[in-house]
C-alpha cells in the first residue's frame, strides 16, 4: 500500500518509491513478523534471480523493436496499419487487444506489454498511451495466459488437492469435475467482463490522449468495439468450456483477428470520421519516452515489403506458441542452458532459476538474428540497435532490483517467529473479516491484491486460492465460484501490478511516470472488479450457486 501511495498519491517516480518501500518492507518483516534475517536475505536473492529473468525479457523486447526500426520494417508496418484503418481506435483494438491477447495466451508473464507497447510506439502512439493500452491487455486473457499456467499451476498448486479430493469423493464428485468447473466459470466470467474491454480501451485513449480529452469520441466506436469484443470472447469462452485452460486466449485471439481485421479493412461498423492524436509536436513531455519513434521520422522510404516487415512478429508468435504448447520443445528449452538455485542460504522452500532458452527474451533475440538476415541489414545497424537497447535497460534494472525482492519477502513471510500468516494472506483475511456477508462481492479484489503485490496471476492464485476456498466453506457459498473469481480478479490486478508497469515503461523509455500509468489503469481495474463482484453476487443470490463444493 505504501508503494501505491507514493506512486499514485504523491506521484513519486518508481526509482525513488521502490527503494524506500523495500527498506520499510524489510523492517516490517524483521520487527513485526519476526522473520529470520537469513530468510529475508534469501528472499531478496530469490527476487534478484527473478529480476534477471524479467530484464532478459525486457532487453529482448527492446532489441527487437530497435532492430525493426533500423531495418525499415517499422515504417512499412505503420503504413500497413494505415491501409487497414488510419483510425487509432481501430488500430489499438487490433494491435493491443487482439494481437496482445494472442501473445498473452501463448507466452504470458508480462510478455504482451513488452511486445505491444513498443509496437504501438512504432506505429506513432505516444509512449504513455502505448503502455496504458499494453497494461489493459493484462486482463481478460491473463487467466489462460502462457497456455493456462495461472489455472494449471496457480489454482492447482494453490489448493490442498488431497483434502479437497476427499471431500469431493464423500459428496459423490471427483477432483477432475471440480477443476473443470473452475475452468468453465473463469472462462464465462471473463467473457462477460471482457466484452467491453476494447471499448473501454478506446475511451481511455480518447479521454487521456485526444485533442478534446473526450470520453464520447471513444464511445463513437461502440459498435465496432463491441463487435471486436464478441469476436474474441465467444470463441474464448467456448474453448474454456470444451478444450480446457490451455487454449482460450490463443483460440479467441486467432479467431478474433481472422474476423476483425477484414471487417476493419472493409469499414464494417467503424465510424466514418477517423480519430487521431494531436500533432506529435504538441504532445506533453510526459507522453514521450526516450525511445520514442515519432511519426515524422517514419516518412522515409523503406525497401522492406509488408510481408517481410510482419514476418518477425509472425515468427515470434509461432515460436512462442510452439515453445509453450509442444511438450518436447518446452522440455528441451526448460532444461537446457538453465541456472538453478535450490534452498537459497539453506532456506528450504526458497529457490530460483533462470531458464535462458525458455524465456521469451531469448526467443525475441533469435527473431532479431533472423531479422538481421531476412531484412539484409548492415552489421552497423544491428550494433546501433543493441547500443540503444542497452541504455534503456539500465533504468529498468535499477527499479526492479528493489521491486521484485520486496515482493518475494512479502510472499515468503509466512515462515516467521511471530506465528503469523504471510503478509498478503493477512491483508486478505482483514478484507474478508471486514466485509462479512457481502464478502463474495470483494472476493475478486483479494485476487487483484495478490496480483498487485506479486505481479502475477499465477502467484496470486498460489497464495490466495486456498484462502478463497476456506472462506467459501465458512460463509456457505460455492467454493468453486470463489476460487474462480479469485483467478479472474488476479488477472485484473495485473493491470496495476507495479513491476509489470515498471517493465513496460522501461521498454519505451518512460521510467518515472509509473504513478501516472497506474492512475489510468486503475479505471479499467475497478470496472473489472466491480463487474465481476456483481456477477458473483448474482450467481449466489439470483442463480443460487451456494453448494460449498460446487
Legacy VTK file of the C-alpha trace (Angstrom):
# vtk DataFile Version 3.0
C-alpha trace
ASCII
DATASET POLYDATA
POINTS 550 float
0.000 0.000 0.000
2.942 2.304 0.685
4.216 1.781 -2.852
0.771 2.570 -4.278
0.515 5.699 -2.118
3.910 7.018 -3.157
3.461 6.219 -6.851
-0.177 7.251 -7.245
-0.853 9.641 -4.373
2.425 11.567 -4.310
3.409 10.922 -7.936
6.869 9.723 -6.947
8.881 8.020 -9.695
9.461 4.319 -9.081
13.227 4.901 -8.789
12.518 6.784 -5.535
9.423 4.963 -4.265
10.594 1.370 -4.616
13.924 1.596 -2.721
12.106 3.235 0.220
9.312 0.655 0.070
11.880 -2.152 0.019
13.627 -0.831 3.133
10.349 -0.458 5.044
9.256 -3.954 3.954
12.485 -5.402 5.331
11.955 -3.582 8.630
8.359 -4.843 8.948
9.471 -8.376 8.106
12.210 -8.337 10.737
10.370 -6.481 13.520
6.628 -7.179 13.187
6.725 -10.612 11.514
9.994 -11.630 13.204
11.273 -13.257 10.035
14.792 -14.649 10.457
17.362 -12.362 8.849
18.662 -15.308 6.830
15.194 -15.808 5.289
14.846 -12.129 4.441
18.209 -12.148 2.661
17.363 -15.416 0.870
14.047 -13.933 -0.281
15.812 -10.843 -1.600
18.286 -13.032 -3.507
15.391 -15.030 -4.923
13.897 -11.731 -6.101
17.157 -10.755 -7.784
17.163 -14.042 -9.685
13.625 -13.340 -10.888
14.712 -9.802 -11.777
17.343 -11.310 -14.059
14.626 -13.193 -15.932
12.482 -10.065 -16.264
15.391 -7.975 -17.534
16.197 -10.661 -20.088
12.643 -10.366 -21.451
12.796 -6.560 -21.433
16.092 -6.497 -23.313
14.762 -8.903 -25.949
11.663 -6.755 -26.498
13.639 -3.513 -26.755
16.201 -5.064 -29.063
13.515 -6.426 -31.385
11.849 -3.017 -31.619
15.109 -1.194 -32.339
16.193 -3.817 -34.878
12.921 -3.425 -36.786
13.310 0.332 -36.607
16.792 0.229 -38.136
15.802 -2.341 -40.778
12.955 -0.137 -42.036
10.263 -2.639 -41.069
8.585 -0.239 -38.658
7.988 2.256 -41.458
6.310 -0.445 -43.522
4.230 -1.771 -40.613
2.931 1.667 -39.773
1.872 2.279 -43.348
0.237 -1.157 -43.413
-1.954 -0.291 -40.467
-2.929 2.938 -42.128
-4.103 0.817 -45.064
-6.370 -1.213 -42.741
-7.582 1.901 -40.994
-5.969 5.222 -40.121
-8.273 5.388 -37.072
-6.173 4.984 -33.922
-9.116 3.408 -32.109
-9.295 0.620 -34.676
-5.518 0.196 -34.512
-5.469 -0.145 -30.721
-8.204 -2.792 -30.847
-6.390 -4.881 -33.455
-2.816 -4.473 -32.207
-3.199 -4.082 -28.444
-6.337 -6.082 -27.768
-6.432 -8.941 -30.286
-2.730 -9.401 -31.061
-1.904 -8.736 -27.401
-4.387 -11.393 -26.269
-2.698 -13.894 -28.579
0.744 -13.113 -27.169
-0.658 -13.443 -23.637
-2.211 -16.795 -24.445
0.987 -18.123 -25.970
3.525 -16.686 -23.565
2.090 -14.813 -20.573
4.254 -13.451 -17.749
4.097 -9.810 -18.834
5.202 -10.532 -22.402
2.233 -8.777 -24.109
3.055 -5.379 -22.624
6.701 -5.951 -23.516
5.770 -6.536 -27.159
2.635 -4.434 -27.656
3.845 -1.190 -26.042
6.883 -0.748 -28.328
4.883 -1.832 -31.370
2.266 0.840 -30.684
5.032 3.395 -30.163
6.443 2.378 -33.516
3.017 2.948 -35.077
3.023 6.538 -33.842
1.289 6.217 -30.450
2.613 8.303 -27.557
4.697 6.132 -25.229
2.343 6.729 -22.298
-0.689 5.699 -24.363
1.158 2.608 -25.586
1.990 1.467 -22.051
-1.560 2.138 -20.882
-3.003 0.013 -23.694
-0.375 -2.682 -23.147
-1.283 -2.883 -19.464
-5.012 -3.076 -20.223
-4.365 -6.257 -22.203
-3.327 -7.751 -18.849
-6.936 -8.594 -18.018
-9.285 -10.970 -19.852
-6.658 -13.253 -21.465
-4.388 -13.471 -18.407
-6.097 -16.300 -16.502
-5.410 -18.526 -19.506
-2.047 -16.965 -20.336
1.093 -18.991 -21.012
-1.078 -21.909 -22.136
-3.206 -21.788 -18.978
-0.423 -21.541 -16.382
-2.438 -19.441 -13.847
-5.045 -22.230 -13.738
-2.889 -25.306 -14.393
-0.149 -24.240 -11.953
-1.671 -21.440 -9.862
-5.061 -22.862 -8.914
-3.951 -26.491 -8.764
-0.846 -25.648 -6.742
-2.692 -23.196 -4.512
-5.348 -25.677 -3.356
-4.951 -28.600 -0.950
-5.833 -31.130 -3.634
-5.637 -34.175 -1.343
-8.021 -32.779 1.274
-10.442 -31.343 -1.283
-10.470 -34.598 -3.262
-11.532 -36.437 -0.112
-14.405 -34.013 0.432
-15.466 -34.311 -3.201
-15.461 -38.105 -3.168
-17.551 -38.066 0.012
-20.026 -35.780 -1.789
-20.146 -38.031 -4.863
-17.843 -35.999 -7.082
-14.162 -36.031 -8.118
-11.329 -33.510 -8.398
-11.406 -33.528 -12.217
-15.018 -32.323 -12.258
-14.257 -29.612 -9.684
-11.239 -28.440 -11.699
-13.250 -28.418 -14.937
-15.992 -26.403 -13.227
-13.462 -23.773 -12.111
-12.060 -23.519 -15.654
-15.552 -23.089 -17.145
-16.564 -20.440 -14.603
-13.346 -18.482 -15.117
-13.910 -18.516 -18.888
-17.566 -17.448 -18.643
-16.976 -14.663 -16.085
-14.029 -13.283 -18.051
-16.047 -13.410 -21.265
-18.851 -11.336 -19.753
-16.494 -8.699 -18.331
-14.209 -8.755 -21.370
-16.832 -7.784 -23.953
-16.447 -4.098 -23.077
-12.650 -4.021 -22.677
-11.936 -2.940 -26.302
-14.482 -0.129 -25.938
-13.016 0.962 -22.608
-9.553 0.916 -24.153
-10.744 3.284 -26.898
-12.493 5.560 -24.391
-9.319 5.746 -22.282
-7.331 6.581 -25.410
-9.558 9.479 -26.456
-10.050 10.789 -22.906
-6.390 10.965 -21.927
-4.648 11.408 -25.291
-7.092 13.216 -27.568
-7.172 16.866 -28.532
-10.548 17.263 -26.825
-9.910 14.907 -23.853
-13.297 13.370 -24.596
-14.912 10.107 -23.466
-17.550 10.482 -26.179
-15.008 10.210 -29.015
-14.207 6.753 -27.683
-17.893 5.906 -27.362
-18.330 6.739 -31.047
-16.670 3.431 -31.939
-19.040 1.390 -29.742
-20.489 -0.880 -32.487
-17.065 -1.871 -33.824
-15.562 -2.219 -30.332
-18.351 -4.493 -29.063
-18.174 -6.491 -32.305
-14.430 -6.939 -31.670
-15.041 -7.871 -28.044
-17.559 -10.534 -29.037
-15.266 -11.837 -31.798
-12.736 -12.634 -29.063
-14.786 -13.653 -26.023
-17.219 -16.070 -27.723
-14.554 -18.477 -29.048
-12.556 -17.788 -25.872
-15.425 -18.955 -23.628
-16.213 -21.959 -25.816
-12.562 -23.030 -25.749
-12.547 -22.747 -21.963
-15.675 -24.865 -21.649
-14.811 -27.575 -24.189
-10.997 -27.591 -24.548
-9.675 -26.711 -21.100
-7.432 -23.940 -19.700
-4.574 -24.144 -22.209
-6.306 -22.669 -25.254
-8.975 -19.990 -24.599
-6.785 -16.901 -25.085
-4.967 -18.350 -28.093
-8.114 -19.570 -29.842
-10.103 -16.429 -29.019
-7.385 -14.128 -30.339
-6.740 -16.049 -33.574
-10.428 -16.260 -34.440
-10.909 -12.652 -33.381
-8.090 -11.458 -35.645
-9.449 -13.501 -38.549
-12.842 -11.833 -38.139
-11.949 -8.271 -37.127
-9.073 -7.424 -39.498
-11.090 -7.999 -42.720
-14.046 -6.209 -41.127
-11.870 -3.212 -40.270
-10.414 -3.129 -43.762
-13.959 -3.059 -45.168
-15.013 -0.354 -42.699
-17.669 -2.617 -41.150
-19.326 -0.860 -38.159
-16.432 1.615 -37.981
-17.125 5.365 -37.602
-16.892 7.392 -40.796
-14.854 10.053 -39.005
-11.371 8.815 -38.158
-9.728 9.724 -34.848
-6.057 10.543 -34.342
-3.745 12.014 -31.722
-2.733 15.674 -31.784
0.358 16.506 -33.832
3.455 14.980 -32.198
4.985 18.421 -31.676
2.081 19.260 -29.360
2.453 16.195 -27.114
3.158 16.945 -23.436
6.550 15.827 -22.158
5.056 13.022 -20.027
3.626 11.340 -23.127
7.037 10.771 -24.702
9.620 8.112 -23.899
13.292 8.254 -24.774
12.951 5.506 -27.401
10.015 7.295 -28.985
9.685 6.823 -32.745
7.986 9.968 -33.944
5.599 9.669 -36.897
7.520 12.266 -38.884
10.640 10.108 -38.570
8.844 7.269 -40.337
8.221 9.012 -43.608
11.419 7.809 -45.268
11.025 5.135 -47.903
11.539 1.530 -46.812
12.663 -1.339 -49.038
11.061 -3.890 -46.697
7.797 -5.316 -48.035
4.723 -5.579 -45.820
5.058 -9.363 -45.643
8.741 -9.175 -44.709
8.047 -6.447 -42.155
5.473 -8.593 -40.331
7.446 -11.819 -40.705
9.492 -11.257 -37.496
6.301 -10.819 -35.431
4.698 -13.854 -37.107
7.848 -15.843 -36.380
7.828 -14.595 -32.777
4.185 -15.601 -32.263
4.769 -19.038 -33.815
7.868 -19.708 -31.722
6.198 -18.525 -28.516
3.216 -20.797 -29.125
5.429 -23.763 -30.085
7.615 -23.325 -27.004
4.613 -23.162 -24.652
2.380 -25.869 -26.143
4.651 -28.535 -27.654
5.702 -30.767 -24.762
9.026 -31.881 -26.292
10.105 -28.373 -27.281
9.044 -26.951 -23.913
11.003 -29.657 -22.067
14.126 -29.062 -24.173
14.091 -25.283 -23.700
13.269 -25.565 -19.991
16.109 -27.950 -19.174
18.975 -26.616 -21.286
21.035 -23.522 -20.502
19.208 -23.168 -17.188
20.672 -21.867 -13.927
19.090 -23.271 -10.767
19.441 -22.190 -7.156
17.827 -24.607 -4.689
17.279 -23.837 -0.995
18.988 -20.445 -1.158
21.054 -19.867 2.015
19.688 -23.218 3.234
16.120 -21.867 3.343
14.148 -24.993 2.443
11.394 -23.547 0.233
13.221 -20.613 -1.357
14.606 -21.419 -4.765
15.085 -19.713 -8.089
16.076 -20.352 -11.667
16.750 -18.570 -14.922
15.664 -20.577 -17.957
17.549 -18.638 -20.596
16.282 -20.593 -23.608
12.664 -20.819 -22.419
12.303 -17.121 -21.548
10.566 -15.075 -24.226
13.570 -12.723 -24.252
15.729 -15.423 -25.860
13.035 -16.162 -28.421
12.899 -12.441 -29.246
16.693 -12.385 -29.632
16.519 -15.349 -32.006
13.934 -13.399 -34.024
16.308 -10.406 -34.017
19.028 -12.618 -35.508
16.603 -13.947 -38.109
15.532 -10.378 -38.937
19.170 -9.384 -39.492
19.367 -11.901 -42.341
15.785 -11.655 -43.621
15.970 -7.870 -43.947
19.578 -7.914 -45.185
20.686 -5.454 -42.526
24.138 -3.970 -42.147
26.033 -5.028 -39.022
26.362 -1.369 -38.043
22.549 -1.087 -37.902
22.291 -4.106 -35.610
25.058 -2.707 -33.413
23.214 0.620 -33.127
20.035 -1.224 -32.129
21.912 -3.157 -29.425
23.521 0.017 -28.062
20.194 1.850 -27.801
18.587 -1.167 -26.124
21.353 -1.492 -23.522
20.970 2.140 -22.476
17.233 1.716 -21.975
17.744 -1.452 -19.932
19.854 0.276 -17.271
16.975 2.379 -15.917
14.656 -0.610 -15.606
17.283 -2.651 -13.813
17.698 -0.138 -11.004
13.980 -0.090 -10.157
13.388 -3.824 -10.490
16.276 -4.813 -8.180
14.213 -3.278 -5.369
10.696 -4.129 -6.560
10.935 -7.874 -7.135
12.967 -8.708 -3.975
10.351 -6.770 -1.965
7.627 -8.962 -3.464
9.481 -12.146 -2.575
9.897 -11.027 1.047
6.129 -10.468 1.262
5.360 -13.866 -0.232
7.908 -15.748 1.896
6.898 -14.036 5.160
4.665 -16.961 6.162
7.656 -18.576 7.907
8.278 -16.395 10.954
8.692 -16.447 14.724
5.549 -14.345 15.309
3.355 -17.247 14.138
1.639 -15.021 11.566
0.407 -15.927 8.052
2.237 -14.405 5.113
1.671 -10.653 4.731
-0.589 -10.949 1.631
-2.750 -13.505 3.436
-3.080 -11.212 6.465
-4.298 -8.438 4.171
-6.768 -10.819 2.510
-8.083 -12.063 5.858
-8.578 -8.495 7.031
-10.649 -7.768 3.927
-12.741 -10.901 4.426
-13.429 -10.239 8.120
-14.297 -6.598 7.419
-16.795 -7.419 4.675
-18.841 -10.135 6.402
-21.795 -11.392 4.345
-21.018 -9.257 1.312
-17.519 -10.739 1.042
-18.269 -12.524 -2.285
-18.518 -9.096 -3.938
-14.980 -8.324 -2.770
-13.502 -11.788 -3.428
-12.146 -10.692 -6.853
-10.378 -7.775 -5.128
-8.464 -10.235 -2.944
-7.151 -11.850 -6.126
-6.287 -8.425 -7.515
-4.464 -7.536 -4.300
-2.317 -10.645 -4.659
-1.501 -9.800 -8.267
-0.798 -6.148 -7.419
1.774 -7.302 -4.880
3.278 -10.217 -6.799
2.791 -9.006 -10.384
1.443 -12.412 -11.348
-1.946 -14.082 -11.676
-0.263 -17.431 -11.089
1.416 -16.331 -7.849
-1.774 -14.675 -6.596
-3.633 -17.948 -7.153
-0.899 -19.889 -5.383
-1.158 -17.531 -2.385
-4.914 -16.979 -2.209
-6.801 -19.924 -3.777
-6.953 -21.992 -0.584
-7.961 -18.898 1.400
-10.867 -18.327 -1.012
-11.884 -21.994 -0.778
-11.864 -21.936 3.035
-13.780 -18.632 3.155
-16.462 -20.052 0.844
-16.847 -23.027 3.179
-17.204 -20.725 6.196
-19.849 -18.435 4.680
-21.721 -21.229 2.877
-21.264 -20.349 -0.790
-19.776 -22.165 -3.767
-16.065 -22.769 -3.231
-15.524 -23.330 -6.969
-17.114 -19.945 -7.663
-14.903 -18.060 -5.180
-11.774 -19.802 -6.455
-12.867 -18.845 -9.979
-13.382 -15.166 -9.159
-10.034 -15.259 -7.343
-8.409 -16.188 -10.648
-10.413 -13.566 -12.557
-9.662 -10.817 -10.026
-5.983 -11.738 -10.074
-5.993 -11.251 -13.848
-7.470 -7.762 -13.420
-4.852 -6.943 -10.791
-2.140 -7.354 -13.406
-3.245 -4.026 -14.917
-1.861 -2.206 -11.862
0.923 -4.603 -10.832
3.913 -2.427 -10.057
6.747 -4.378 -11.577
4.691 -5.065 -14.735
4.187 -1.298 -15.081
7.890 -0.666 -14.479
8.895 -3.287 -17.049
6.523 -1.972 -19.740
7.545 1.626 -19.034
11.226 0.773 -19.314
10.804 -0.719 -22.761
9.546 2.571 -24.195
11.906 4.708 -22.110
9.185 6.063 -19.824
10.651 5.388 -16.377
9.492 7.906 -13.784
5.840 8.021 -14.855
4.671 4.773 -13.247
2.239 6.633 -10.970
0.579 8.292 -13.967
0.127 4.910 -15.628
-1.401 3.291 -12.533
-3.776 6.240 -12.076
-5.096 5.487 -15.562
-5.146 1.676 -15.407
-6.927 1.716 -12.030
-10.045 2.730 -14.003
-10.326 -0.499 -16.050
-9.215 -2.462 -12.977
-12.123 -1.053 -10.951
-14.510 -1.705 -13.850
-13.381 -5.320 -13.932
-13.540 -5.899 -10.172
-16.954 -4.248 -9.793
-18.368 -6.169 -12.774
-17.026 -9.498 -11.523
-18.219 -8.721 -7.993
-21.753 -8.103 -9.280
-21.620 -11.306 -11.365
-20.580 -13.204 -8.221
-23.487 -11.843 -6.185
-25.949 -12.636 -8.990
-24.567 -16.176 -9.233
-25.037 -16.701 -5.490
-28.263 -14.847 -4.724
-30.169 -14.949 -8.029
-28.995 -18.181 -9.627
-28.442 -19.946 -6.309
-24.893 -21.268 -6.695
-24.371 -21.911 -2.997
-23.293 -25.554 -2.641
-19.896 -25.287 -0.869
-18.381 -27.969 -3.119
-19.787 -26.695 -6.411
LINES 1 551
550 0 1 2 3 4 5 6 7 8 9 10 11 12 13 14 15 16 17 18 19 20 21 22 23 24 25 26 27 28 29 30 31 32 33 34 35 36 37 38 39 40 41 42 43 44 45 46 47 48 49 50 51 52 53 54 55 56 57 58 59 60 61 62 63 64 65 66 67 68 69 70 71 72 73 74 75 76 77 78 79 80 81 82 83 84 85 86 87 88 89 90 91 92 93 94 95 96 97 98 99 100 101 102 103 104 105 106 107 108 109 110 111 112 113 114 115 116 117 118 119 120 121 122 123 124 125 126 127 128 129 130 131 132 133 134 135 136 137 138 139 140 141 142 143 144 145 146 147 148 149 150 151 152 153 154 155 156 157 158 159 160 161 162 163 164 165 166 167 168 169 170 171 172 173 174 175 176 177 178 179 180 181 182 183 184 185 186 187 188 189 190 191 192 193 194 195 196 197 198 199 200 201 202 203 204 205 206 207 208 209 210 211 212 213 214 215 216 217 218 219 220 221 222 223 224 225 226 227 228 229 230 231 232 233 234 235 236 237 238 239 240 241 242 243 244 245 246 247 248 249 250 251 252 253 254 255 256 257 258 259 260 261 262 263 264 265 266 267 268 269 270 271 272 273 274 275 276 277 278 279 280 281 282 283 284 285 286 287 288 289 290 291 292 293 294 295 296 297 298 299 300 301 302 303 304 305 306 307 308 309 310 311 312 313 314 315 316 317 318 319 320 321 322 323 324 325 326 327 328 329 330 331 332 333 334 335 336 337 338 339 340 341 342 343 344 345 346 347 348 349 350 351 352 353 354 355 356 357 358 359 360 361 362 363 364 365 366 367 368 369 370 371 372 373 374 375 376 377 378 379 380 381 382 383 384 385 386 387 388 389 390 391 392 393 394 395 396 397 398 399 400 401 402 403 404 405 406 407 408 409 410 411 412 413 414 415 416 417 418 419 420 421 422 423 424 425 426 427 428 429 430 431 432 433 434 435 436 437 438 439 440 441 442 443 444 445 446 447 448 449 450 451 452 453 454 455 456 457 458 459 460 461 462 463 464 465 466 467 468 469 470 471 472 473 474 475 476 477 478 479 480 481 482 483 484 485 486 487 488 489 490 491 492 493 494 495 496 497 498 499 500 501 502 503 504 505 506 507 508 509 510 511 512 513 514 515 516 517 518 519 520 521 522 523 524 525 526 527 528 529 530 531 532 533 534 535 536 537 538 539 540 541 542 543 544 545 546 547 548 549
